[in-house]
Amino acid sequence: MNNMNRILTICATVLCLCLTHEAQAQTETKTEVQVSRPFPVSTQVTDGRYEFIQSTINSSQAFLLDKYSGDVWKYLPKRKEFEKIVREHPDTPVPDRVNYQIYLSSKSSSICFLLNVHTGETWRYVKDLGSWRFRKMTMPWENK
């Protein structure tokens, strides 16, 4: 009978511990993680030719990039269509390769760049005479 009492005591102890743990788990509050700085959303695929990227600051900043040619289209939500953006002084890309990427700032929706990843040539997205375009920038190494 002594062994039976020990077994019952052990079972009762385990049961009490389980119930106590369950009660504590139910009273715990869950905390949510919030991102303090929004960042651009990208559909980037490492070997894909096209990339769709959108700013989380300004929903009107949504671009479709041909990473091979450097052609960029802006999505116009009101018209539900894409419009090709003019790029001043385009360069000659390496055929059949990823050559370009777009950078969108997470702090300001007006800061957007197109970069040739091989040459470093860069274009900034600017409003010029009433229309948006990618204007070629002078790079620091070109000032020598």
N, CA, C and O atoms as a MOPAC input file, in Angstrom:
PM7 MOZYME 1SCF
protein

 N      0.80800 1    -1.18800 1     0.00000 1
 C      0.00000 1     0.00000 1     0.00000 1
 C      0.85200 1     1.25200 1     0.00000 1
 O      0.45200 1     2.29100 1    -0.52600 1
 N      2.01400 1     1.14600 1     0.58600 1
 C      2.93300 1     2.27600 1     0.63800 1
 C      3.33500 1     2.73300 1    -0.76700 1
 O      3.42700 1     3.93200 1    -1.03100 1
 N      3.57400 1     1.76500 1    -1.67100 1
 C      3.93300 1     2.10700 1    -3.06000 1
 C      2.77200 1     2.78700 1    -3.77300 1
 O      2.97000 1     3.69700 1    -4.57800 1
 N      1.56400 1     2.33800 1    -3.47300 1
 C      0.39100 1     2.92500 1    -4.10600 1
 C      0.24000 1     4.38000 1    -3.69600 1
 O     -0.12500 1     5.21900 1    -4.51900 1
 N      0.51800 1     4.69200 1    -2.43000 1
 C      0.45100 1     6.08500 1    -1.95600 1
 C      1.50000 1     6.94300 1    -2.65400 1
 O      1.22400 1     8.09000 1    -3.00600 1
 N      2.68500 1     6.40900 1    -2.85600 1
 C      3.75700 1     7.15500 1    -3.54000 1
 C      3.34800 1     7.45000 1    -4.98100 1
 O      3.52900 1     8.56500 1    -5.47200 1
 N      2.79700 1     6.44200 1    -5.65100 1
 C      2.39000 1     6.64100 1    -7.04400 1
 C      1.29800 1     7.69800 1    -7.12800 1
 O      1.34100 1     8.56600 1    -8.00000 1
 N      0.32500 1     7.63300 1    -6.23300 1
 C     -0.74200 1     8.63200 1    -6.21100 1
 C     -0.20600 1    10.02300 1    -5.90600 1
 O     -0.65300 1    11.00400 1    -6.50000 1
 N      0.73900 1    10.11700 1    -4.99200 1
 C      1.35200 1    11.39800 1    -4.64200 1
 C      2.09600 1    11.97300 1    -5.84200 1
 O      1.99700 1    13.16900 1    -6.11200 1
 N      2.84000 1    11.13700 1    -6.56400 1
 C      3.59000 1    11.58700 1    -7.73900 1
 C      2.61800 1    12.06300 1    -8.82500 1
 O      2.82000 1    13.11600 1    -9.43000 1
 N      1.56800 1    11.28000 1    -9.06400 1
 C      0.57200 1    11.65800 1   -10.08000 1
 C     -0.11300 1    12.96800 1    -9.71000 1
 O     -0.32400 1    13.82400 1   -10.56900 1
 N     -0.45800 1    13.12600 1    -8.44300 1
 C     -1.10700 1    14.35600 1    -7.99000 1
 C     -0.17300 1    15.54500 1    -8.14700 1
 O     -0.60900 1    16.62500 1    -8.54500 1
 N      1.09900 1    15.36100 1    -7.84200 1
 C      2.08800 1    16.44200 1    -7.98600 1
 C      2.23600 1    16.84300 1    -9.44300 1
 O      2.24100 1    18.03400 1    -9.75700 1
 N      2.35800 1    15.86600 1   -10.34300 1
 C      2.49800 1    16.14700 1   -11.77000 1
 C      1.25600 1    16.86500 1   -12.28000 1
 O      1.36600 1    17.82400 1   -13.04500 1
 N      0.07800 1    16.41300 1   -11.86700 1
 C     -1.16600 1    17.05000 1   -12.27500 1
 C     -1.23300 1    18.49800 1   -11.81400 1
 O     -1.63200 1    19.38200 1   -12.57300 1
 N     -0.83900 1    18.73900 1   -10.55600 1
 C     -0.83500 1    20.11400 1   -10.02600 1
 C      0.13300 1    21.00300 1   -10.79700 1
 O     -0.18800 1    22.15000 1   -11.10800 1
 N      1.31700 1    20.47800 1   -11.10700 1
 C      2.29500 1    21.25500 1   -11.87200 1
 C      1.75400 1    21.59300 1   -13.26300 1
 O      1.91900 1    22.71900 1   -13.73100 1
 N      1.11700 1    20.63500 1   -13.92000 1
 C      0.53900 1    20.87800 1   -15.25600 1
 C     -0.55200 1    21.93500 1   -15.19300 1
 O     -0.60300 1    22.83100 1   -16.03600 1
 N     -1.42400 1    21.83400 1   -14.19700 1
 C     -2.49900 1    22.81000 1   -14.06700 1
 C     -1.95600 1    24.20300 1   -13.75600 1
 O     -2.45600 1    25.20000 1   -14.27700 1
 N     -0.93300 1    24.26800 1   -12.90600 1
 C     -0.31700 1    25.55900 1   -12.57500 1
 C      0.30800 1    26.19200 1   -13.81900 1
 O      0.15100 1    27.38800 1   -14.06200 1
 N      1.01600 1    25.38100 1   -14.60200 1
 C      1.64700 1    25.88200 1   -15.82600 1
 C      0.58900 1    26.37700 1   -16.81600 1
 O      0.75300 1    27.42900 1   -17.43400 1
 N     -0.49400 1    25.61300 1   -16.96200 1
 C     -1.58100 1    26.00400 1   -17.87000 1
 C     -2.20800 1    27.32000 1   -17.43100 1
 O     -2.51700 1    28.16600 1   -18.27000 1
 N     -2.39900 1    27.50400 1   -16.13600 1
 C     -2.99200 1    28.74000 1   -15.61600 1
 C     -2.07000 1    29.92400 1   -15.88200 1
 O     -2.54400 1    31.00300 1   -16.23600 1
 N     -0.76800 1    29.74200 1   -15.71900 1
 C      0.18300 1    30.82300 1   -15.98900 1
 C      0.20700 1    31.16500 1   -17.47200 1
 O      0.28200 1    32.33700 1   -17.84000 1
 N      0.14500 1    30.14300 1   -18.32400 1
 C      0.17100 1    30.38100 1   -19.76900 1
 C     -1.04200 1    31.18000 1   -20.21300 1
 O     -0.94500 1    31.99700 1   -21.12900 1
 N     -2.19100 1    30.95100 1   -19.57200 1
 C     -3.40100 1    31.67300 1   -19.95800 1
 C     -3.37700 1    33.12300 1   -19.49000 1
 O     -4.05700 1    33.95700 1   -20.08700 1
 N     -2.62500 1    33.45400 1   -18.45300 1
 C     -2.58700 1    34.82400 1   -17.94800 1
 C     -1.48900 1    35.65800 1   -18.59000 1
 O     -1.46400 1    36.87600 1   -18.41300 1
 N     -0.57800 1    35.02800 1   -19.33500 1
 C      0.48100 1    35.78700 1   -19.98400 1
 C     -0.09700 1    36.61700 1   -21.11600 1
 O     -1.00500 1    36.16600 1   -21.81400 1
 N      0.41900 1    37.82800 1   -21.30400 1
 C     -0.02900 1    38.67800 1   -22.40000 1
 C      0.99000 1    38.60200 1   -23.52600 1
 O      2.19400 1    38.50700 1   -23.29000 1
 N      0.49800 1    38.64500 1   -24.72800 1
 C      1.38400 1    38.60200 1   -25.88600 1
 C      1.71800 1    40.02200 1   -26.30500 1
 O      0.85600 1    40.90000 1   -26.28300 1
 N      2.96800 1    40.24900 1   -26.68600 1
 C      3.38200 1    41.56700 1   -27.15800 1
 C      3.53600 1    41.51600 1   -28.67300 1
 O      3.94800 1    40.49600 1   -29.22700 1
 N      3.20800 1    42.60800 1   -29.33200 1
 C      3.34500 1    42.69800 1   -30.77700 1
 C      4.63100 1    43.42200 1   -31.12300 1
 O      5.01400 1    44.38200 1   -30.45500 1
 N      5.28600 1    42.96100 1   -32.15700 1
 C      6.49100 1    43.61800 1   -32.64300 1
 C      6.07900 1    44.57100 1   -33.74400 1
 O      5.41300 1    44.17100 1   -34.69900 1
 N      6.46700 1    45.82000 1   -33.62000 1
 C      6.14800 1    46.81300 1   -34.64200 1
 C      7.44100 1    47.33200 1   -35.25300 1
 O      8.42100 1    47.58400 1   -34.55200 1
 N      7.42500 1    47.48700 1   -36.56700 1
 C      8.58000 1    48.01500 1   -37.27400 1
 C      8.55400 1    49.52600 1   -37.14700 1
 O      7.56400 1    50.16800 1   -37.49900 1
 N      9.65000 1    50.09800 1   -36.64200 1
 C      9.66300 1    51.54200 1   -36.42500 1
 C      9.89800 1    52.32000 1   -37.71200 1
 O      9.47500 1    53.47100 1   -37.82100 1
 N     10.56400 1    51.71100 1   -38.68800 1
 C     10.81700 1    52.38600 1   -39.96200 1
 C     10.31200 1    51.50700 1   -41.08900 1
 O     10.73800 1    50.35900 1   -41.21400 1
 N      9.41600 1    52.02200 1   -41.90800 1
 C      8.94500 1    51.22200 1   -43.03100 1
 C     10.05200 1    51.05400 1   -44.06300 1
 O     10.96900 1    51.87300 1   -44.13600 1
 N      9.96900 1    50.02400 1   -44.83800 1
 C     10.97200 1    49.78000 1   -45.85100 1
 C     10.27500 1    49.37200 1   -47.14500 1
 O      9.15200 1    48.87100 1   -47.10500 1
 N     10.92800 1    49.57900 1   -48.30000 1
 C     10.29800 1    49.22100 1   -49.56400 1
 C     10.00600 1    47.72800 1   -49.63500 1
 O     10.75300 1    46.90200 1   -49.11100 1
 N      8.92900 1    47.41500 1   -50.27900 1
 C      8.55000 1    46.02500 1   -50.47200 1
 C      8.98600 1    45.62100 1   -51.86200 1
 O      8.68900 1    46.30900 1   -52.83900 1
 N      9.68700 1    44.51200 1   -51.95400 1
 C     10.22300 1    44.05900 1   -53.22400 1
 C      9.80600 1    42.63000 1   -53.49600 1
 O      9.65400 1    41.83100 1   -52.57100 1
 N      9.62200 1    42.31000 1   -54.75600 1
 C      9.35700 1    40.94000 1   -55.15300 1
 C     10.61800 1    40.32100 1   -55.72400 1
 O     10.54600 1    39.42200 1   -56.56100 1
 N     11.75100 1    40.78600 1   -55.28700 1
 C     13.03300 1    40.41500 1   -55.86600 1
 C     13.26200 1    38.91100 1   -55.85300 1
 O     13.08300 1    38.23300 1   -54.84200 1
 N     13.66300 1    38.42500 1   -57.01100 1
 C     14.10400 1    37.05200 1   -57.18500 1
 C     15.50500 1    37.16400 1   -57.75100 1
 O     15.72600 1    37.92900 1   -58.69000 1
 N     16.45400 1    36.42600 1   -57.20900 1
 C     17.85700 1    36.63200 1   -57.58600 1
 C     18.13000 1    36.39100 1   -59.05900 1
 O     18.98800 1    37.06100 1   -59.63400 1
 N     17.43500 1    35.46200 1   -59.68500 1
 C     17.72800 1    35.18700 1   -61.09000 1
 C     16.63900 1    35.68400 1   -62.03300 1
 O     16.64700 1    35.34000 1   -63.21400 1
 N     15.70700 1    36.48300 1   -61.53600 1
 C     14.61700 1    36.99100 1   -62.36800 1
 C     15.01400 1    38.23300 1   -63.14200 1
 O     15.87100 1    39.00300 1   -62.70700 1
 N     14.39000 1    38.41800 1   -64.28100 1
 C     14.66400 1    39.59200 1   -65.10600 1
 C     13.90700 1    40.81800 1   -64.60700 1
 O     14.42100 1    41.93300 1   -64.69100 1
 N     12.70800 1    40.63100 1   -64.09600 1
 C     11.87000 1    41.75600 1   -63.68600 1
 C     11.71300 1    41.78900 1   -62.17000 1
 O     11.74900 1    40.76300 1   -61.49100 1
 N     11.53700 1    43.01500 1   -61.66600 1
 C     11.31400 1    43.19600 1   -60.23600 1
 C     10.24300 1    44.26100 1   -60.04900 1
 O     10.24700 1    45.29400 1   -60.71800 1
 N      9.33300 1    43.98800 1   -59.13100 1
 C      8.31700 1    44.97200 1   -58.76700 1
 C      8.65000 1    45.44600 1   -57.36800 1
 O      8.80600 1    44.63300 1   -56.45800 1
 N      8.76000 1    46.76400 1   -57.18500 1
 C      9.11800 1    47.30900 1   -55.87900 1
 C      8.20000 1    48.48100 1   -55.56700 1
 O      7.88500 1    49.29300 1   -56.43600 1
 N      7.77000 1    48.55300 1   -54.29200 1
 C      6.84900 1    49.60800 1   -53.87500 1
 C      7.28600 1    50.16900 1   -52.53800 1
 O      7.72000 1    49.43200 1   -51.65300 1
 N      7.16700 1    51.47700 1   -52.39900 1
 C      7.45200 1    52.14600 1   -51.14000 1
 C      6.32100 1    51.88600 1   -50.16200 1
 O      5.15300 1    51.85900 1   -50.55000 1
 N      6.66100 1    51.69400 1   -48.89800 1
 C      5.63300 1    51.55700 1   -47.86600 1
 C      5.25100 1    52.91600 1   -47.29600 1
 O      4.30200 1    53.01700 1   -46.51900 1
 N      5.97700 1    53.95400 1   -47.67100 1
 C      5.66300 1    55.31100 1   -47.23100 1
 C      4.59100 1    55.92600 1   -48.12100 1
 O      3.67400 1    56.58900 1   -47.63500 1
 N      4.71200 1    55.70100 1   -49.42800 1
 C      3.83700 1    56.34200 1   -50.40300 1
 C      3.39300 1    55.28900 1   -51.41600 1
 O      4.19200 1    54.82200 1   -52.22700 1
 N      2.13200 1    54.92500 1   -51.36500 1
 C      1.64500 1    53.85500 1   -52.23500 1
 C      1.71800 1    54.20100 1   -53.71800 1
 O      1.63100 1    53.30600 1   -54.55900 1
 N      1.87500 1    55.47500 1   -54.05700 1
 C      1.99600 1    55.83600 1   -55.47100 1
 C      3.40400 1    55.58400 1   -56.00200 1
 O      3.64100 1    55.72000 1   -57.20200 1
 N      4.32200 1    55.22600 1   -55.14200 1
 C      5.68200 1    54.90500 1   -55.56400 1
 C      5.77900 1    53.39300 1   -55.77400 1
 O      6.25700 1    52.66700 1   -54.90300 1
 N      5.33000 1    52.93500 1   -56.91900 1
 C      5.39300 1    51.52300 1   -57.27000 1
 C      5.99800 1    51.41700 1   -58.66400 1
 O      5.50400 1    52.02600 1   -59.61300 1
 N      7.07000 1    50.64000 1   -58.77800 1
 C      7.81600 1    50.56200 1   -60.02800 1
 C      7.98000 1    49.11900 1   -60.48200 1
 O      8.07000 1    48.19800 1   -59.67000 1
 N      8.01600 1    48.94400 1   -61.79500 1
 C      8.36200 1    47.67600 1   -62.41200 1
 C      9.68100 1    47.90600 1   -63.13000 1
 O      9.77900 1    48.78800 1   -63.98300 1
 N     10.68500 1    47.12700 1   -62.79400 1
 C     12.03700 1    47.30300 1   -63.34100 1
 C     12.41000 1    46.10800 1   -64.19800 1
 O     12.26200 1    44.96000 1   -63.77900 1
 N     12.89800 1    46.38600 1   -65.41300 1
 C     13.54500 1    45.36900 1   -66.23400 1
 C     15.01600 1    45.42700 1   -65.83900 1
 O     15.73100 1    46.34100 1   -66.25100 1
 N     15.46900 1    44.47400 1   -65.05600 1
 C     16.82800 1    44.50900 1   -64.51700 1
 C     17.88400 1    44.27200 1   -65.58600 1
 O     19.06300 1    44.53000 1   -65.34300 1
 N     17.49900 1    43.79000 1   -66.75600 1
 C     18.45300 1    43.60100 1   -67.85000 1
 C     18.66500 1    44.90400 1   -68.61600 1
 O     19.80700 1    45.29600 1   -68.85800 1
 N     17.57600 1    45.58500 1   -69.00200 1
 C     17.66900 1    46.76600 1   -69.87500 1
 C     17.71100 1    48.08700 1   -69.11300 1
 O     18.18600 1    49.09000 1   -69.64600 1
 N     17.21700 1    48.10200 1   -67.86300 1
 C     17.14600 1    49.34100 1   -67.10600 1
 C     15.87000 1    50.11800 1   -67.35400 1
 O     15.69900 1    51.21500 1   -66.82400 1
 N     14.97100 1    49.56200 1   -68.15500 1
 C     13.68500 1    50.22100 1   -68.37500 1
 C     12.86900 1    50.15400 1   -67.09500 1
 O     12.85700 1    49.13500 1   -66.40400 1
 N     12.18200 1    51.26200 1   -66.78600 1
 C     11.38000 1    51.34700 1   -65.56600 1
 C     10.00300 1    51.89300 1   -65.92900 1
 O      9.86800 1    52.84400 1   -66.69900 1
 N      8.98300 1    51.25500 1   -65.34500 1
 C      7.61600 1    51.72100 1   -65.50900 1
 C      7.05800 1    52.02300 1   -64.13100 1
 O      7.29000 1    51.28400 1   -63.17400 1
 N      6.31900 1    53.11900 1   -64.04500 1
 C      5.66100 1    53.48000 1   -62.79100 1
 C      4.20500 1    53.06100 1   -62.88200 1
 O      3.54700 1    53.27500 1   -63.90100 1
 N      3.70600 1    52.45700 1   -61.80200 1
 C      2.30400 1    52.05300 1   -61.77800 1
 C      1.44800 1    53.25800 1   -61.40900 1
 O      1.71800 1    53.94400 1   -60.42300 1
 N      0.42000 1    53.50600 1   -62.20300 1
 C     -0.50800 1    54.60800 1   -61.97600 1
 C     -1.81700 1    54.01700 1   -61.45200 1
 O     -2.62800 1    53.52900 1   -62.24000 1
 N     -2.03700 1    54.05300 1   -60.12300 1
 C     -3.19400 1    53.37700 1   -59.53500 1
 C     -4.54100 1    53.89100 1   -60.04100 1
 O     -5.47200 1    53.10400 1   -60.21000 1
 N     -4.65800 1    55.18600 1   -60.28200 1
 C     -5.94400 1    55.73600 1   -60.74100 1
 C     -6.31000 1    55.22700 1   -62.13600 1
 O     -7.47900 1    54.98400 1   -62.43700 1
 N     -5.29400 1    55.07100 1   -62.97500 1
 C     -5.53800 1    54.59200 1   -64.33900 1
 C     -5.37400 1    53.07300 1   -64.45000 1
 O     -5.72600 1    52.47600 1   -65.46700 1
 N     -4.83600 1    52.45600 1   -63.39500 1
 C     -4.60700 1    51.00500 1   -63.34600 1
 C     -3.77000 1    50.52100 1   -64.52500 1
 O     -4.10600 1    49.54800 1   -65.20100 1
 N     -2.66300 1    51.23800 1   -64.74600 1
 C     -1.74700 1    50.86500 1   -65.82700 1
 C     -0.33700 1    51.35300 1   -65.50700 1
 O     -0.12900 1    52.14500 1   -64.58700 1
 N      0.62200 1    50.86300 1   -66.28500 1
 C      2.01000 1    51.27400 1   -66.13000 1
 C      2.36000 1    52.32300 1   -67.17500 1
 O      1.86800 1    52.29500 1   -68.30300 1
 N      3.23600 1    53.26500 1   -66.76400 1
 C      3.73700 1    54.29100 1   -67.68100 1
 C      5.26100 1    54.22800 1   -67.65900 1
 O      5.87400 1    54.26400 1   -66.59200 1
 N      5.86300 1    54.13600 1   -68.83300 1
 C      7.32200 1    54.06200 1   -68.91700 1
 C      7.93100 1    55.40200 1   -68.51700 1
 O      7.45000 1    56.46300 1   -68.91500 1
 N      8.99100 1    55.33500 1   -67.72700 1
 C      9.67500 1    56.54400 1   -67.25400 1
 C     10.89300 1    56.80200 1   -68.13500 1
 O     11.67200 1    55.89500 1   -68.42800 1
 N     11.03600 1    58.04600 1   -68.54500 1
 C     12.17300 1    58.44400 1   -69.36600 1
 C     13.44100 1    58.38900 1   -68.51700 1
 O     13.45000 1    58.82500 1   -67.36600 1
 N     14.51000 1    57.84600 1   -69.10200 1
 C     15.81600 1    57.83500 1   -68.44100 1
 C     16.77800 1    58.63000 1   -69.31100 1
 O     17.05200 1    58.25800 1   -70.45200 1
 N     17.29400 1    59.74300 1   -68.75200 1
 C     18.22500 1    60.59100 1   -69.49300 1
 C     19.57500 1    59.89600 1   -69.62800 1
 O     20.06200 1    59.27700 1   -68.68200 1
 N     20.16700 1    60.00100 1   -70.79900 1
 C     21.49900 1    59.46300 1   -71.08600 1
 C     21.62000 1    57.99200 1   -70.68200 1
 O     22.45600 1    57.64900 1   -69.84500 1
 N     20.79500 1    57.12500 1   -71.26800 1
 C     20.91100 1    55.70700 1   -70.92800 1
 C     22.25600 1    55.14400 1   -71.38500 1
 O     22.84100 1    55.60900 1   -72.36300 1
 N     22.72100 1    54.15400 1   -70.67200 1
 C     23.98000 1    53.51200 1   -71.01000 1
 C     23.70200 1    52.22200 1   -71.78500 1
 O     22.54600 1    51.90400 1   -72.06600 1
 N     24.74300 1    51.49000 1   -72.12600 1
 C     24.59600 1    50.22500 1   -72.83400 1
 C     24.78400 1    49.08400 1   -71.84100 1
 O     25.88200 1    48.89500 1   -71.31700 1
 N     23.72300 1    48.31900 1   -71.57500 1
 C     23.83400 1    47.23400 1   -70.60400 1
 C     24.53300 1    46.00400 1   -71.17800 1
 O     24.61600 1    45.83300 1   -72.39500 1
 N     25.02700 1    45.16200 1   -70.29600 1
 C     25.59300 1    43.87300 1   -70.68600 1
 C     24.41100 1    42.98400 1   -71.10100 1
 O     23.45300 1    42.85100 1   -70.34000 1
 N     24.46000 1    42.38000 1   -72.28500 1
 C     23.31500 1    41.58600 1   -72.74900 1
 C     23.03400 1    40.36400 1   -71.85300 1
 O     23.95300 1    39.73600 1   -71.32800 1
 N     21.74900 1    40.05100 1   -71.69600 1
 C     21.28000 1    38.84800 1   -71.00000 1
 C     21.81900 1    38.68400 1   -69.58100 1
 O     22.13000 1    37.57200 1   -69.15300 1
 N     21.92700 1    39.78600 1   -68.86100 1
 C     22.42600 1    39.78000 1   -67.47400 1
 C     21.67600 1    40.79800 1   -66.65000 1
 O     21.15600 1    41.77900 1   -67.18300 1
 N     21.61700 1    40.57100 1   -65.36300 1
 C     21.08300 1    41.59000 1   -64.46000 1
 C     22.08200 1    42.73100 1   -64.42700 1
 O     23.25300 1    42.52500 1   -64.10800 1
 N     21.62500 1    43.93800 1   -64.75700 1
 C     22.48100 1    45.11900 1   -64.80500 1
 C     22.02700 1    46.23100 1   -63.86700 1
 O     22.83100 1    47.08700 1   -63.49800 1
 N     20.75300 1    46.23600 1   -63.47500 1
 C     20.20400 1    47.38300 1   -62.76000 1
 C     19.44800 1    46.96600 1   -61.50800 1
 O     18.93500 1    45.85300 1   -61.39200 1
 N     19.40400 1    47.91300 1   -60.57900 1
 C     18.55600 1    47.77000 1   -59.40600 1
 C     18.00800 1    49.14400 1   -59.05400 1
 O     18.58000 1    50.17300 1   -59.41500 1
 N     16.87100 1    49.13800 1   -58.33000 1
 C     16.26200 1    50.38400 1   -57.86200 1
 C     16.43600 1    50.45700 1   -56.35800 1
 O     16.32000 1    49.45500 1   -55.65200 1
 N     16.71600 1    51.66200 1   -55.88200 1
 C     16.78100 1    51.92000 1   -54.44700 1
 C     15.69300 1    52.92500 1   -54.09700 1
 O     15.58700 1    53.98300 1   -54.71800 1
 N     14.88700 1    52.58700 1   -53.09900 1
 C     13.88100 1    53.50900 1   -52.55900 1
 C     14.21400 1    53.74900 1   -51.10000 1
 O     14.45500 1    52.80000 1   -50.35400 1
 N     14.23000 1    55.00400 1   -50.68700 1
 C     14.51700 1    55.34300 1   -49.30000 1
 C     13.36400 1    54.91600 1   -48.39500 1
 O     12.20100 1    54.95800 1   -48.79400 1
 N     13.70100 1    54.50800 1   -47.17700 1
 C     12.66700 1    54.16100 1   -46.19700 1
 C     12.24500 1    55.38200 1   -45.38200 1
 O     11.34700 1    55.29000 1   -44.54500 1
 N     12.89400 1    56.53000 1   -45.62600 1
 C     12.56200 1    57.74200 1   -44.87200 1
 C     11.83500 1    58.78700 1   -45.69900 1
 O     11.08200 1    59.59800 1   -45.15900 1
 N     12.06000 1    58.77200 1   -47.01600 1
 C     11.43000 1    59.77700 1   -47.87500 1
 C     11.06400 1    59.13700 1   -49.20300 1
 O     11.91200 1    58.55300 1   -49.87700 1
 N      9.79600 1    59.25200 1   -49.57300 1
 C      9.34900 1    58.63200 1   -50.82000 1
 C      9.89500 1    59.35900 1   -52.05100 1
 O      9.76800 1    58.85200 1   -53.16600 1
 N     10.49400 1    60.52600 1   -51.87300 1
 C     11.03700 1    61.25400 1   -53.02100 1
 C     12.47500 1    60.84400 1   -53.34100 1
 O     13.03600 1    61.30800 1   -54.33400 1
 N     13.07300 1    59.99500 1   -52.53000 1
 C     14.44800 1    59.56300 1   -52.78300 1
 C     14.40900 1    58.18500 1   -53.44000 1
 O     14.13400 1    57.17200 1   -52.79600 1
 N     14.69200 1    58.18100 1   -54.74000 1
 C     14.65100 1    56.96000 1   -55.53200 1
 C     15.79100 1    57.01600 1   -56.54800 1
 O     15.98200 1    58.03300 1   -57.21600 1
 N     16.54900 1    55.92200 1   -56.66500 1
 C     17.67500 1    55.86000 1   -57.59300 1
 C     17.59400 1    54.60100 1   -58.44200 1
 O     17.06300 1    53.57600 1   -58.01300 1
 N     18.13000 1    54.69500 1   -59.65600 1
 C     18.35200 1    53.55400 1   -60.53000 1
 C     19.85500 1    53.41100 1   -60.66400 1
 O     20.54500 1    54.38700 1   -60.96100 1
 N     20.37400 1    52.21200 1   -60.44900 1
 C     21.81900 1    51.98000 1   -60.42600 1
 C     22.19500 1    50.89200 1   -61.41200 1
 O     21.56100 1    49.83800 1   -61.45300 1
 N     23.24100 1    51.14900 1   -62.22100 1
 C     23.86200 1    50.08900 1   -63.00900 1
 C     24.85200 1    49.41400 1   -62.06600 1
 O     25.83400 1    50.02900 1   -61.65200 1
 N     24.60100 1    48.16700 1   -61.73100 1
 C     25.39800 1    47.48500 1   -60.70900 1
 C     26.80700 1    47.14300 1   -61.18400 1
 O     27.65600 1    46.78700 1   -60.36800 1
 N     27.07400 1    47.24500 1   -62.49100 1
 C     28.40800 1    46.93000 1   -63.01200 1
 C     29.28500 1    48.17300 1   -63.15300 1
 O     30.48700 1    48.12400 1   -62.89500 1
 N     28.67200 1    49.29400 1   -63.56700 1
 C     29.46200 1    50.49900 1   -63.83500 1
 C     29.35200 1    51.54300 1   -62.73200 1
 O     30.20500 1    52.42500 1   -62.62800 1
 N     28.31400 1    51.45200 1   -61.91100 1
 C     28.09200 1    52.44800 1   -60.87200 1
 C     27.32400 1    53.66100 1   -61.36700 1
 O     27.01400 1    54.55800 1   -60.58300 1
 N     27.01200 1    53.70400 1   -62.66100 1
 C     26.23300 1    54.83300 1   -63.17300 1
 C     24.89300 1    54.87400 1   -62.45700 1
 O     24.25700 1    53.84300 1   -62.24100 1
 N     24.47200 1    56.08900 1   -62.09000 1
 C     23.28500 1    56.25500 1   -61.26700 1
 C     22.39600 1    57.35200 1   -61.82500 1
 O     22.86900 1    58.37500 1   -62.32200 1
 N     21.07800 1    57.10900 1   -61.72800 1
 C     20.07100 1    58.07200 1   -62.13700 1
 C     19.15900 1    58.30900 1   -60.95500 1
 O     18.77300 1    57.36600 1   -60.26400 1
 N     18.80800 1    59.57900 1   -60.71400 1
 C     17.89400 1    59.91700 1   -59.61900 1
 C     16.51900 1    60.23000 1   -60.19700 1
 O     16.40100 1    60.89400 1   -61.22600 1
 N     15.49900 1    59.75000 1   -59.53100 1
 C     14.11900 1    59.98100 1   -59.94200 1
 C     13.73000 1    61.38800 1   -59.50700 1
 O     13.64500 1    61.66800 1   -58.31200 1
 N     13.49200 1    62.27400 1   -60.47400 1
 C     13.21100 1    63.67900 1   -60.17900 1
 C     12.04500 1    64.17800 1   -61.01900 1
 O     11.73200 1    63.62300 1   -62.07200 1
 N     11.40900 1    65.24400 1   -60.52800 1
 C     10.37000 1    65.91800 1   -61.30700 1
 C     11.05100 1    67.05200 1   -62.04800 1
 O     11.63700 1    67.94400 1   -61.43400 1
 N     10.97000 1    67.01300 1   -63.37100 1
 C     11.67000 1    67.98200 1   -64.21300 1
 C     10.67100 1    68.53000 1   -65.24400 1
 O     10.16900 1    67.79200 1   -66.09200 1
 N     10.39800 1    69.82500 1   -65.15200 1
 C      9.46000 1    70.48600 1   -66.06100 1
 C      8.09800 1    69.79100 1   -66.09200 1
 O      7.50900 1    69.59400 1   -67.15500 1
 N      7.61800 1    69.43000 1   -64.91900 1
 C      6.27400 1    68.86700 1   -64.79400 1
 C      6.15700 1    67.36900 1   -64.99300 1
 O      5.08100 1    66.80900 1   -64.78400 1
 N      7.22700 1    66.70600 1   -65.38900 1
 C      7.14500 1    65.24900 1   -65.56100 1
 C      8.27300 1    64.56800 1   -64.77800 1
 O      9.34000 1    65.14300 1   -64.56200 1
 N      8.00500 1    63.33700 1   -64.36400 1
 C      8.99100 1    62.56800 1   -63.60700 1
 C      9.89100 1    61.80800 1   -64.57000 1
 O      9.42900 1    61.27500 1   -65.57800 1
 N     11.17700 1    61.76600 1   -64.24800 1
 C     12.16100 1    61.06600 1   -65.07500 1
 C     13.35000 1    60.64200 1   -64.22300 1
 O     13.50400 1    61.07600 1   -63.08100 1
 N     14.17600 1    59.79300 1   -64.79400 1
 C     15.43000 1    59.43900 1   -64.14300 1
 C     16.52800 1    60.30300 1   -64.76500 1
 O     16.84400 1    60.16200 1   -65.94600 1
 N     17.10900 1    61.20000 1   -63.95600 1
 C     18.16200 1    62.10300 1   -64.41500 1
 C     19.52300 1    61.51200 1   -64.02700 1
 O     19.73800 1    61.10000 1   -62.88700 1
 N     20.42300 1    61.48400 1   -64.99400 1
 C     21.77600 1    60.94600 1   -64.75900 1
 C     22.51700 1    61.82600 1   -63.77400 1
 O     22.48700 1    63.05300 1   -63.86000 1
 N     23.17900 1    61.17600 1   -62.84300 1
 C     23.96000 1    61.89800 1   -61.83600 1
 C     25.44000 1    61.84900 1   -62.19100 1
 O     25.91000 1    60.88400 1   -62.79200 1
 N     26.16500 1    62.89000 1   -61.81900 1
 C     27.60900 1    62.88700 1   -61.94000 1
 C     28.14900 1    62.15400 1   -60.72500 1
 O     27.81600 1    62.48000 1   -59.58600 1
 N     28.97600 1    61.17200 1   -60.98000 1
 C     29.52100 1    60.36400 1   -59.89500 1
 C     30.81200 1    60.98800 1   -59.35900 1
 O     31.50800 1    61.68800 1   -60.09500 1
 N     31.13700 1    60.74400 1   -58.09500 1
 C     32.32900 1    61.37900 1   -57.48600 1
 C     33.62100 1    61.12500 1   -58.26100 1
 O     34.47300 1    62.01100 1   -58.32900 1
 N     33.78600 1    59.93900 1   -58.84400 1
 C     35.01700 1    59.62400 1   -59.55400 1
 C     35.08200 1    60.31200 1   -60.91200 1
 O     36.13800 1    60.30300 1   -61.54400 1
 N     33.97600 1    60.91500 1   -61.38400 1
 C     33.97100 1    61.63200 1   -62.66300 1
 C     34.42000 1    63.07700 1   -62.51800 1
 O     34.62800 1    63.75300 1   -63.52500 1
 N     34.57600 1    63.56800 1   -61.29600 1
 C     34.96500 1    64.96100 1   -61.04500 1
 C     36.46600 1    65.15700 1   -61.02900 1
 O     36.91800 1    66.28100 1   -60.80800 1
 N     37.24900 1    64.14200 1   -61.24700 1
 C     38.71100 1    64.25900 1   -61.14700 1
 C     39.30400 1    64.88200 1   -62.37200 1
 O     40.52100 1    65.05300 1   -62.45100 1

